[in-house]
Amino acid sequence: MEDQELARRLDEMMAKLDAVYASSEKTRKLFVAMIVIAIIAFVLPLIGLLFAVPAFLSTYDSIANIGM
């Protein structure tokens, strides 16, 4: 009887361990996705600024030259 009880408890523990593993894998994938989204949300505006700032500066420079 004790061996059957032990085997049953071991099976329950294995099922819980599998559930924890599945949950941790989902969490890891979500964490990686959030890091990628955060990097994209930070880098894309910087790339846009590389093009926007020179355009704005040339516009302001041309406006300043017209006023003279």
N, C-alpha and C positions, 0 to 999 in steps of 0.2 A: 504494500500500500504506500509506503514511504517513497519508493522509487517512482511510482506513478505520479504522486504529488510533486516530486522534484522535477520530473519530466514536464509536467503541465506548467509549473511555474517557470521553468526554463523556456518553454515555448512562448509563454506570455511575455517574458523579458525580451526575447528575440523579436517578437512582433513590435513591442514598444521601441526597441532599439532601431528597427527598420523605419518606424514612423519618425523618430528623431532624426535619423539620417536624411530621410526625404525632406523633412522640414528645413534642416540645415542647408541642404543643397538648393532649395528654393530661395532661402535667405541669401545665400552666396550669390546666386544668379541675379537677384534683385539688387544686391549691393554693387555688383559689377556694372549692372545697367545704370544705376544711379551715378556712379563715378563717371561712366562714359558720357552720360547726359550732361553732367556738371562740367566736364572738360569741354564738350562741344558748346555749351552755353557760354563758356568763358572765352574760348578761342575764336569762335566765329565773329563776335563783335570786334575783337582785336584785329582780325583780318580786314573787316569792314573799315575800321578806323585807319588802317594803313592806306586805304584808297580815299577815304572821305577827308581826312585832315589836309593832305596836300591840295585837294580840290577846293576846300574852304579857304586855305591860305592864299591860293592863287586868285580866288574871287575877291578876297579882302584886299589883296595887293593891287588888283586892277581897279577896285573902287577907290583906293587911296591915291592912285596915280591920276585918276580922272579928276579928283578934287583939287589937285595942284594946279 
